[in-house]
Amino acid sequence: MSRYRTTLGSRVYQFEDLKTLLAKATPLRSGDELAGLAAHDAEERVAAQMALADLPLQALLDEPLIPYETDEVTRLIFDTHDSQAFSPISHLTVGDFRDWLLDNNVDGETLKQLAPGLIPEHAAAVSKLMRQQDLVKVARKLHVVTRFRTTVGLPGHLSTRLQPNHPADDPRAIAAAIVDGLMLGSGDAVIGINPVSDNPATVHNLLRLVDTIRERYSIPTQSCVLSHITTQIEAVTAGSPVDLVFQSIAGTEAANASFGINLALLREAHQAALELGRGTIGQNVMYFETGQGAALSANAHHGVDQQTCEARAYAVARHFEPMLVNTVVGFIGPEYLYNGKQILRAALEDHFCGKLLGLPMGCDVCYTNHAEADDDDMDAILTMLAAAGVNYIMGVPGADDIMLNYQSSSFHDALYLRSLFNLRPAPEFEQWLEQHRPALPQMMALLSESRS
């Protein structure tokens, strides 16, 4: 008989194992339905949440969801777990842990000290018992600060990734979008370009373009071209001006293999970027993106629900002390997060779990055009994430990425959030804006002339 059981009314619910319990307790989303993991109905979901609430936190350390012997992410999670940091809450159940997190006497510093003692499964489990307001309240306590040329994540600040993508990698169009974003106060987290081509020459040219603009106008920010990590390592070797090294990551070894990566490759890239020493105020050199459904889309989820798989990706990110991490929350599509409600829930879960595990979390508040979502949904997500203390969001011209063909957030969305919540850009970037904003139109003209 399974030890994961509970009684609801006159009915006894039993759950085969821990990963089944976690999946059945997860708020409804289309990806878990697609995988055949979701609760059959709301009553079974509540029963699973009741059983999960009574589960000791220690049980999540006693039963790996994916075998230690066959998955390097599992090995990373358990080999780096800090039992001493975990000891203050080791006696709690998952339900007790939720209540403890919501206690006003538990502050951000306490949670910072706890983070090394938490594994992703702890964060995922407790999030399944939390309302949206709970996810916001706890995440707001946490401030994870990182530095390269700017300081991101300080209390009272909201940063942006300036995303000037172009469907032909046109340098003039990219440069114009960069200046457009700078004029609207965007770009203090990173100026990050998704290239159409992973060709090393293209990547080098885009890196050189952004670095030339940055140096010419002494802009305190960092750049990144979001090509495959092997191409970026090649760029480092060739002498290209690489600031942050990017890679999409997932929560299982098999899912990462589908991206063409493993932990050894990430370590190689991390070391290569550190050796460049390009940061002026810090050396957080990695940039990771994640998203619920990534492991399932690669058939590499091992029967684990997509939100728990997502949290496991944060263990990979945490190991490399990144400058930036963001969940591209609605990008994978309605097969995984069907509508605006599911995207909102996932955004708050991801932000909460990442922050609880000690990560500098941002969010690409976005949706694909075939999802049951629209800009009103994105406004709600943006506002709740800002209330939760998100480190950064995306800045895309018009919120419409014409290269990746999805809807994201705009330069103006960041201005709305900064005005509403009295938030500031990164301090180094804000100082530069105050000094150079009057000259930005002239920058646009000069860049246009130089690219004509």
PLY file of the C-alpha trace (Angstrom):
ply
format ascii 1.0
element vertex 452
property float x
property float y
property float z
element edge 451
property int vertex1
property int vertex2
end_header
0.00 0.00 0.00
1.31 3.46 -0.89
2.30 5.73 1.97
1.07 8.69 -0.06
-2.62 8.63 0.81
-5.36 10.76 2.29
-9.08 10.64 2.95
-11.42 13.22 1.46
-15.01 12.80 2.60
-15.76 9.10 2.38
-13.16 8.40 -0.29
-9.56 7.26 0.24
-7.04 8.54 -2.32
-3.74 6.74 -2.80
-0.84 7.95 -4.92
1.66 5.50 -6.33
4.84 7.39 -5.58
6.22 10.82 -4.83
6.31 12.09 -8.40
2.70 11.02 -8.89
1.70 12.87 -5.74
3.49 16.04 -6.89
1.92 15.85 -10.35
-1.61 15.32 -9.06
-1.21 18.21 -6.58
-0.22 20.66 -9.32
-2.71 23.37 -10.33
-4.21 22.51 -13.71
-2.14 23.09 -16.83
-2.33 21.70 -20.34
1.18 20.22 -20.35
0.46 17.86 -17.47
-2.80 16.87 -19.16
-0.88 16.19 -22.38
1.56 14.00 -20.46
-1.23 12.12 -18.68
0.05 13.30 -15.29
-2.67 15.74 -14.17
-5.29 15.01 -11.54
-8.46 13.52 -13.01
-10.60 16.24 -11.45
-10.52 19.04 -8.87
-11.35 16.65 -6.02
-8.35 14.44 -6.74
-6.17 17.54 -6.97
-7.33 18.72 -3.54
-6.76 15.24 -2.10
-3.23 15.24 -3.47
-2.59 18.69 -2.02
-3.82 17.49 1.37
-1.49 14.49 1.24
1.37 16.70 0.10
0.77 19.15 2.93
1.27 16.31 5.44
4.47 15.09 3.76
7.70 15.76 5.73
10.22 17.89 3.85
12.78 15.21 4.59
10.83 12.78 2.39
11.78 14.82 -0.67
15.42 14.19 0.19
14.82 10.48 0.76
13.21 9.69 -2.60
14.83 11.21 -5.72
12.23 11.75 -8.45
14.73 10.71 -11.13
17.35 8.09 -10.17
20.67 9.42 -8.93
22.58 6.86 -10.98
21.09 7.88 -14.33
20.67 11.65 -14.17
23.44 14.20 -13.62
20.97 16.92 -12.58
19.78 14.67 -9.76
23.40 14.10 -8.75
24.05 17.84 -8.78
20.97 18.47 -6.62
21.87 15.93 -3.96
25.66 16.33 -4.02
25.42 20.08 -3.40
22.65 19.97 -0.79
23.65 21.78 2.43
22.18 19.77 5.28
23.27 22.33 7.87
21.37 25.12 6.10
18.34 22.79 5.89
18.39 21.86 9.59
16.24 24.79 10.89
13.25 23.52 8.88
14.09 19.82 8.64
11.30 18.90 11.07
8.55 20.60 9.05
6.00 19.14 6.68
5.39 20.79 3.31
2.26 22.42 4.73
4.15 23.67 7.79
6.82 25.05 5.46
4.18 27.07 3.60
2.96 28.59 6.86
6.54 29.29 7.95
7.36 31.07 4.68
4.30 33.30 5.06
5.15 34.26 8.64
5.97 37.97 8.78
8.86 37.21 11.14
10.62 35.19 8.44
12.52 37.80 6.46
14.66 37.87 3.35
17.93 37.35 5.19
16.55 34.21 6.85
15.45 32.88 3.45
18.84 33.72 1.95
20.56 31.60 4.60
18.08 28.78 3.97
18.49 28.63 0.17
21.49 26.23 0.04
19.50 23.82 2.20
16.59 23.66 -0.22
16.43 21.37 -3.21
14.19 22.27 -6.16
11.63 19.65 -5.12
11.13 21.52 -1.83
10.37 24.73 -3.68
8.11 23.04 -6.23
6.20 21.10 -3.57
5.40 24.07 -1.38
4.44 26.22 -4.37
1.70 23.69 -5.21
0.00 24.53 -1.90
0.18 28.30 -2.36
-2.29 30.79 -3.72
-1.04 33.42 -6.13
-0.93 36.02 -3.37
1.23 33.64 -1.30
3.70 33.30 -4.17
3.86 37.09 -4.46
4.23 37.74 -0.74
7.09 35.31 -0.16
8.99 36.21 -3.34
8.79 39.89 -2.42
10.85 39.20 0.70
13.77 38.00 -1.43
16.34 40.21 -3.13
18.98 38.37 -5.14
21.58 40.88 -6.33
24.09 40.25 -9.14
26.76 42.38 -10.77
28.77 42.63 -13.98
28.80 46.26 -15.16
25.46 47.07 -13.55
23.88 45.99 -10.28
20.64 44.09 -10.85
18.13 43.00 -8.22
18.43 45.74 -5.61
15.28 46.56 -3.61
13.30 49.33 -5.29
14.71 48.63 -8.75
13.45 46.98 -11.95
15.79 46.22 -14.83
15.17 45.23 -18.44
16.77 43.13 -21.11
16.82 45.17 -24.29
15.92 42.63 -27.01
16.56 44.17 -30.47
16.01 41.05 -32.60
15.71 41.26 -36.39
14.63 38.54 -38.87
17.66 39.19 -41.08
20.20 40.09 -38.35
20.34 43.54 -40.02
22.94 45.60 -38.10
21.23 48.93 -38.88
17.85 47.72 -37.67
19.39 46.19 -34.54
21.30 49.37 -33.79
18.15 51.46 -34.23
16.22 49.20 -31.85
19.04 49.45 -29.30
18.96 53.24 -29.32
15.15 53.21 -29.22
15.34 51.10 -26.08
18.03 53.26 -24.52
15.90 56.36 -25.10
13.13 54.69 -23.09
15.40 53.58 -20.26
15.78 49.95 -21.29
18.88 47.77 -21.34
20.35 47.85 -17.84
20.12 44.06 -17.32
21.59 43.21 -20.71
21.41 44.06 -24.39
20.66 40.58 -25.65
20.20 39.60 -29.29
18.67 36.32 -30.48
20.48 35.74 -33.77
18.72 34.19 -36.73
21.90 32.35 -37.64
24.19 30.45 -35.28
27.01 31.03 -37.76
30.17 32.06 -35.85
30.79 35.00 -38.17
27.28 36.34 -37.58
27.64 35.95 -33.83
31.01 37.72 -33.89
29.62 40.62 -35.94
26.66 41.09 -33.59
28.89 40.96 -30.52
31.18 43.54 -32.12
28.21 45.75 -33.04
26.84 45.91 -29.50
30.26 46.31 -27.94
31.12 49.15 -30.31
27.93 51.00 -29.33
28.55 50.34 -25.66
32.13 51.54 -25.73
31.47 54.52 -27.99
28.89 55.93 -25.59
30.32 54.49 -22.34
27.09 52.64 -21.59
27.25 50.72 -18.30
25.59 47.48 -19.31
26.47 44.03 -20.57
25.83 42.36 -23.90
24.94 38.87 -25.01
24.26 37.12 -28.30
22.01 34.19 -27.51
23.55 31.60 -29.81
24.31 28.02 -28.77
26.87 27.87 -26.00
29.40 26.05 -28.19
29.31 28.95 -30.64
29.89 31.38 -27.79
32.87 29.36 -26.53
34.23 29.52 -30.06
33.67 33.28 -30.02
35.63 33.60 -26.78
38.50 31.63 -28.31
38.43 33.85 -31.41
38.71 37.01 -29.33
35.13 38.27 -29.72
33.93 40.68 -27.00
31.82 38.22 -24.98
30.27 39.58 -21.79
27.57 37.14 -20.65
27.43 33.55 -21.86
23.90 32.34 -22.58
22.24 28.95 -22.67
18.73 27.52 -22.40
18.66 24.83 -19.71
16.23 22.24 -18.39
15.75 20.09 -15.31
16.85 16.66 -16.51
20.02 15.32 -18.08
18.06 14.04 -21.08
16.35 17.39 -21.68
19.68 19.19 -21.54
21.08 16.64 -23.98
18.29 17.63 -26.37
19.72 21.16 -26.20
23.16 19.77 -26.99
24.57 20.53 -23.55
25.64 18.94 -20.29
27.09 20.18 -17.02
30.68 19.76 -18.20
30.04 22.03 -21.19
28.43 24.65 -18.95
31.47 24.52 -16.66
33.78 25.01 -19.64
31.82 28.07 -20.80
31.64 29.50 -17.29
35.38 29.23 -16.82
36.07 30.72 -20.25
33.90 33.75 -19.50
35.44 34.24 -16.06
38.93 34.23 -17.54
38.02 37.15 -19.81
37.47 39.34 -16.73
35.26 41.81 -18.60
33.04 42.70 -15.65
33.87 45.96 -13.93
31.92 45.63 -10.66
31.30 41.86 -10.56
31.87 38.56 -12.31
28.43 37.00 -12.61
28.95 35.92 -16.22
26.16 33.46 -17.07
22.68 34.05 -18.49
20.17 31.18 -18.43
16.66 30.85 -19.81
14.14 28.20 -18.83
10.47 27.45 -19.38
7.83 25.04 -18.17
7.33 22.28 -20.70
10.90 22.14 -22.01
11.56 18.63 -20.67
8.15 17.33 -21.74
8.57 18.72 -25.26
11.78 16.65 -25.54
10.08 13.57 -24.03
12.70 13.83 -21.29
10.53 14.48 -18.21
10.64 10.93 -16.74
7.02 11.20 -15.63
7.72 14.30 -13.53
5.26 17.19 -13.82
6.42 20.18 -15.83
6.56 22.65 -12.95
8.78 20.38 -10.85
11.00 19.79 -13.90
11.24 23.55 -14.26
12.32 23.98 -10.65
15.03 21.35 -11.16
16.47 23.53 -13.94
17.11 26.16 -11.27
19.55 23.80 -9.56
21.59 23.81 -12.75
21.46 27.60 -12.93
22.27 28.09 -9.25
25.47 26.08 -9.55
26.99 28.71 -11.88
26.10 31.90 -9.94
24.46 33.55 -12.97
23.97 37.23 -13.63
20.49 36.62 -15.05
17.92 33.83 -15.13
14.50 34.13 -16.70
11.58 31.90 -17.39
10.29 32.45 -20.94
6.96 31.63 -19.45
4.50 31.53 -22.36
6.90 30.91 -25.23
6.61 27.15 -25.64
2.91 27.39 -26.43
-0.61 26.38 -25.39
0.25 22.68 -25.46
2.01 23.36 -22.14
0.31 26.50 -20.77
-3.04 26.83 -22.48
-4.28 30.29 -21.60
-3.56 33.52 -19.76
-4.59 32.05 -16.40
-2.15 29.16 -16.71
0.64 31.45 -17.92
0.07 33.78 -14.95
0.20 30.91 -12.48
3.37 29.53 -14.05
5.08 32.93 -14.05
4.46 33.41 -10.33
5.51 29.82 -9.54
8.73 30.10 -11.51
9.64 33.46 -10.00
8.89 32.22 -6.48
10.81 28.94 -6.85
13.82 30.59 -8.46
14.07 33.31 -5.84
13.59 30.81 -2.99
16.51 28.78 -4.37
18.70 31.92 -4.49
18.45 32.91 -8.16
18.25 36.39 -9.74
14.91 35.75 -11.44
13.45 37.69 -14.31
10.61 36.79 -16.60
9.86 37.04 -20.29
6.16 37.85 -19.93
4.99 36.46 -23.23
2.61 34.36 -25.27
2.45 32.79 -28.69
-0.21 33.89 -31.13
-2.06 30.57 -30.99
-2.47 30.65 -27.19
-5.70 31.70 -25.48
-4.04 34.85 -24.16
-3.77 38.53 -25.02
-2.15 41.77 -23.89
-4.59 42.17 -20.98
-3.27 38.89 -19.58
0.29 40.15 -19.98
-0.57 43.37 -18.12
-1.86 41.32 -15.19
1.27 39.13 -15.15
3.59 42.14 -15.39
1.85 43.89 -12.52
1.85 40.87 -10.22
5.49 40.09 -10.97
6.50 43.66 -10.21
4.60 43.42 -6.92
6.54 40.19 -6.25
9.88 41.93 -6.85
10.94 40.47 -10.18
14.52 41.44 -11.08
13.92 42.24 -14.74
11.60 41.87 -17.71
12.08 42.02 -21.48
12.08 45.21 -23.53
11.02 44.43 -27.10
10.11 47.17 -29.60
6.32 47.36 -29.56
6.24 44.14 -27.49
6.22 42.25 -30.82
9.31 40.19 -31.54
9.39 40.18 -35.35
12.12 37.54 -35.47
10.89 34.98 -32.91
7.23 35.67 -33.81
5.81 35.94 -30.32
4.39 38.67 -28.10
6.47 39.89 -25.17
6.74 43.08 -23.10
7.78 46.48 -24.38
10.01 49.37 -23.35
6.83 51.19 -22.32
5.72 48.29 -20.09
8.85 48.77 -18.00
8.12 52.48 -17.71
4.58 51.67 -16.54
5.89 49.36 -13.81
8.58 51.78 -12.71
6.02 54.57 -12.44
3.37 52.45 -10.69
5.70 50.92 -8.09
8.26 53.75 -7.86
11.04 51.54 -9.19
14.36 52.64 -10.67
16.76 51.19 -13.24
20.09 49.79 -12.08
21.91 52.66 -10.34
24.91 52.73 -12.71
22.61 52.77 -15.73
20.30 55.40 -14.25
23.25 57.71 -13.66
24.33 57.25 -17.27
20.78 57.97 -18.49
20.64 61.22 -16.53
23.90 62.33 -18.09
23.26 61.20 -21.68
19.51 61.18 -22.32
19.58 64.60 -24.09
22.16 63.25 -26.54
20.33 60.01 -27.38
18.56 61.38 -30.48
21.96 62.42 -31.84
23.20 58.89 -31.11
20.40 57.54 -33.29
21.39 59.83 -36.16
25.08 58.98 -35.87
24.40 55.25 -35.78
22.20 55.53 -38.84
24.91 57.40 -40.71
27.60 54.93 -39.67
25.52 51.99 -40.97
24.38 53.59 -44.22
0 1
1 2
2 3
3 4
4 5
5 6
6 7
7 8
8 9
9 10
10 11
11 12
12 13
13 14
14 15
15 16
16 17
17 18
18 19
19 20
20 21
21 22
22 23
23 24
24 25
25 26
26 27
27 28
28 29
29 30
30 31
31 32
32 33
33 34
34 35
35 36
36 37
37 38
38 39
39 40
40 41
41 42
42 43
43 44
44 45
45 46
46 47
47 48
48 49
49 50
50 51
51 52
52 53
53 54
54 55
55 56
56 57
57 58
58 59
59 60
60 61
61 62
62 63
63 64
64 65
65 66
66 67
67 68
68 69
69 70
70 71
71 72
72 73
73 74
74 75
75 76
76 77
77 78
78 79
79 80
80 81
81 82
82 83
83 84
84 85
85 86
86 87
87 88
88 89
89 90
90 91
91 92
92 93
93 94
94 95
95 96
96 97
97 98
98 99
99 100
100 101
101 102
102 103
103 104
104 105
105 106
106 107
107 108
108 109
109 110
110 111
111 112
112 113
113 114
114 115
115 116
116 117
117 118
118 119
119 120
120 121
121 122
122 123
123 124
124 125
125 126
126 127
127 128
128 129
129 130
130 131
131 132
132 133
133 134
134 135
135 136
136 137
137 138
138 139
139 140
140 141
141 142
142 143
143 144
144 145
145 146
146 147
147 148
148 149
149 150
150 151
151 152
152 153
153 154
154 155
155 156
156 157
157 158
158 159
159 160
160 161
161 162
162 163
163 164
164 165
165 166
166 167
167 168
168 169
169 170
170 171
171 172
172 173
173 174
174 175
175 176
176 177
177 178
178 179
179 180
180 181
181 182
182 183
183 184
184 185
185 186
186 187
187 188
188 189
189 190
190 191
191 192
192 193
193 194
194 195
195 196
196 197
197 198
198 199
199 200
200 201
201 202
202 203
203 204
204 205
205 206
206 207
207 208
208 209
209 210
210 211
211 212
212 213
213 214
214 215
215 216
216 217
217 218
218 219
219 220
220 221
221 222
222 223
223 224
224 225
225 226
226 227
227 228
228 229
229 230
230 231
231 232
232 233
233 234
234 235
235 236
236 237
237 238
238 239
239 240
240 241
241 242
242 243
243 244
244 245
245 246
246 247
247 248
248 249
249 250
250 251
251 252
252 253
253 254
254 255
255 256
256 257
257 258
258 259
259 260
260 261
261 262
262 263
263 264
264 265
265 266
266 267
267 268
268 269
269 270
270 271
271 272
272 273
273 274
274 275
275 276
276 277
277 278
278 279
279 280
280 281
281 282
282 283
283 284
284 285
285 286
286 287
287 288
288 289
289 290
290 291
291 292
292 293
293 294
294 295
295 296
296 297
297 298
298 299
299 300
300 301
301 302
302 303
303 304
304 305
305 306
306 307
307 308
308 309
309 310
310 311
311 312
312 313
313 314
314 315
315 316
316 317
317 318
318 319
319 320
320 321
321 322
322 323
323 324
324 325
325 326
326 327
327 328
328 329
329 330
330 331
331 332
332 333
333 334
334 335
335 336
336 337
337 338
338 339
339 340
340 341
341 342
342 343
343 344
344 345
345 346
346 347
347 348
348 349
349 350
350 351
351 352
352 353
353 354
354 355
355 356
356 357
357 358
358 359
359 360
360 361
361 362
362 363
363 364
364 365
365 366
366 367
367 368
368 369
369 370
370 371
371 372
372 373
373 374
374 375
375 376
376 377
377 378
378 379
379 380
380 381
381 382
382 383
383 384
384 385
385 386
386 387
387 388
388 389
389 390
390 391
391 392
392 393
393 394
394 395
395 396
396 397
397 398
398 399
399 400
400 401
401 402
402 403
403 404
404 405
405 406
406 407
407 408
408 409
409 410
410 411
411 412
412 413
413 414
414 415
415 416
416 417
417 418
418 419
419 420
420 421
421 422
422 423
423 424
424 425
425 426
426 427
427 428
428 429
429 430
430 431
431 432
432 433
433 434
434 435
435 436
436 437
437 438
438 439
439 440
440 441
441 442
442 443
443 444
444 445
445 446
446 447
447 448
448 449
449 450
450 451
